[in-house]
Amino acid sequence: GKVYAVGGMSSGYPVVEVRRYNSVDQVWESLGQPIYGSESTSLMAMSLSWDGTMVLTMYGFDDPPVIVQVWTYQSHKNVWVKYGKAVNLFANPTYYSNKRHVALLANGTIFAAKTGKELDDVVLYGYNDTNNEWTQVKIIGDAGYLLSWSDDGSILASRQDGSVNVYHLDY
């Protein structure tokens, strides 16, 4: 690919950087500024849109809550800005899990999130531009984790107990 995202820690804060390959100069260049999470949280997962202009970050603490935020790249300003309001995925400690995973649909309009160990549901959220929020659009029960979308969003695959589950979706 020509765009990638990498995450880690910097001065006690989780950080995500997105880079794009410049084929003219043959170097990887940063897209916008690094995206920082809150102090004392950790980066749990991230997912990139197909063209690299949207990135989803999942930050959390050792205990819930876990916060998902989608960001969009504004090339004319060379900055990342929040796309919709943040989603609190694990407000209920019952759903805490070390098997957290998220997947952003290629075009950035839907994301899938693993909700927790006790409840192996994957929840799909769609962007509602009327109120600038991500709203729950579907729950896939007992779905596992390690999520991956087809390009058009009609199929979601997940791993569970050594097998792969494939879901054909209609919204």
Secondary structure by P-SEA (a helix, b strand, c coil): cccbbbbbbcccbbbbbbbbbcccccbbbbcccccccccccccccccccccccbbbbbbbcccccbbbbbbbbbcccccccccccccccccccccccccccccccccccbbbbbccccccbbbbbbbbccccbbbbccccccccccccccccccbbbbbcccbbbbbbccc
